[in-house]
Amino acid sequence: MNVRKEKTKLYLRRLIREICGAPDVDINDALATAQLAHLGQRRRSGEDYIEHPKQVAQIVYDYYQDPVLCAAALLHDTLEDAVAQGNAESDEEMASLIAGSFGDPSLGDDVLRLVRSLTHEKSVPYTDYLIDLASDPQALKVKLADVLHNLSSSPSEKQIQKYGAALEALRSEYGEPPAGISGPHWKALKNVVGMTDLREVLVREYRKTLSEGDEFELEMHDEVREKINLDIPDDLNAIYAQMKQRGKKLFVVGGAVRDTIMGKEPKDYDLATDASPDQVIKILEQQPDLRLDLTGKSFGVVRVKTPEENEYEIATFREDIGSGRRPDSVRFADIKTDVMRRDLTINALFYDIDTGEAVDYVGGIEDIKKGVIRAVGNPSERFAEDKLRILRAVRFAARMGSEIGPETADAIREDNNLAGVSVERIRDEFLKGMNTAQSIQGFLQMVEDLDLFPQIFPGLNVDIPDSESQFPPTQLALMLDTNGPEDVVRVLKKMKYTNGEIDLVGFLIRFKDITKDVAPKLKKEFSRIKMDHAVLTDYADASGAPSRKVVDAFLKFAELPPAADPRDLMSQGLKGPDIGAAMQKSEEEAYEKMTNEQVLRETIRMLVGARP
């Protein structure tokens, strides 16, 4: 008995059902045989070679739901590789193993026939091989799944040229899609970036991984792992255990990893996996106490709510097709491809729950330690994909007390246009920046240095205040108080600030130049918007105008009832506008009296304090 093979069978027997989804067909040994054939073999990326046929089988199942094709996909490279790896003495021995991998002999024969058809004689040009294979649509389905996975796994230039030429020839010879190939499968091959010329698509995709002249070189670092102490909630550990039991990987990704490295407690946990959304659903549906939200499934996202009322977002490793925060579509990929769609290196970190290590492909750990904010890869491309990332870069730099890396800052200066970003998101990012910055002045200075204020407050003059006030209305009023209150209110409305925020800022700007003439109107406004006294005193302290004596007098004045009763004024024979004028005068006198009394009290206090 081959002990190695038997152990492999026992370990992998259950996985074939998850990969091929065919419990009614006895193909449980196909994966074990493939594992045996590829023992010791690795791909260029360093991962075990068996991961490739497993992913090809998944693609086949996704598009065709055919267990025979699924088994052939698992075994498609075995005749070529088993002898070369020393795992079989001859092709005939490997063919016998393949045919014997199934309880049903006819099934074994069908799979072996497909595997033989898929075997590429090296003396035959690849284009000719693919054209000949088109006469067998079943075999072509498997081969094009193989091509699709290879193109999703950082292909070499030689592979790009080979596949590009072969697929163009196939399309020219047989049309599109070729007979037997599903439309979505062909589209996934052809429309990688929404272009119609397939060869150009493939070359452009490859160039994403190359240096672009002398201007920029894409940085994909070697994998770096570092032990960190990230506390995983029990319900998340249970989800992880279910995924691991079925051979799927699950990582914590993004903010929770970043915050842990920075010594902060994570607020939430986003997750990334190599499982497709359908696989995630199939695995987690077995736990009836989990509630699944599938609204994001088409973009590779499944949300899970646990009995503990925690909510987790599980996203399949993917590449976004299209630009903006909501891409046109997604293409499922591997972890390295997924990394390259993220915005900043500090947010592109993964946490391996099994080993307790942060996993870094882009230098994010080092950037956190050095206090540098950098975009992932080419900054201009990252910002072109989603302009909101410009404001996020500034916000994270201020939050961490960091600087923006020179290449990233230069990319913003070259094109800081926020076109396409909703005014609501611009407002939210700006307010978040102020609320989370270690230094509000530092945050505002970065915004000014990158010339972003004209898009945050279009048409307004902005002055950076000498203030670290924690009240956003105070900061907004201080920044904008050289503008007319009406202009400020108009722009804040345009930028979708809330009515409450607009009322507070407008009031503070008007209050700066308070006189007895405007005090009565401000009193009514103060009462209407229910302003916190602390905001008013904070603004006055930060701006230095009006004086604290005036502020205290106004606050007392604002608490007083109206200085005159309209009914009393009517009994004195006043009518219409005269009543309003009399009430205005009474209020002005009451305010002036309150101000004089406050000045008197301050004077007495100073005199008493000056006594020996």
PyMOL commands that set and color helices and strands:
alter all, ss='L'
color gray80, all
select helices_A, chain A and resi 3-12+15-20+30-37+51-64+67-74+78-81+91-99+105-118+126-133+137-151+157-174+183-190+198-207+234-245+255-261+277-284+297-299+335-339+345-347+364-370+379-385+388-400+406-414+423-436+440-449+453-456+472-480+485-494+499-512+519-529+533-543+548-559+566-571+577-610
alter helices_A, ss='H'
color red, helices_A
select strands_A, chain A and resi 224-227+250-253+270-273+291-293+301-305+311-316+318-321+329-332+350-352+357-360+372-373+403-404
alter strands_A, ss='S'
color yellow, strands_A
deselect
rebuild
show_as cartoon
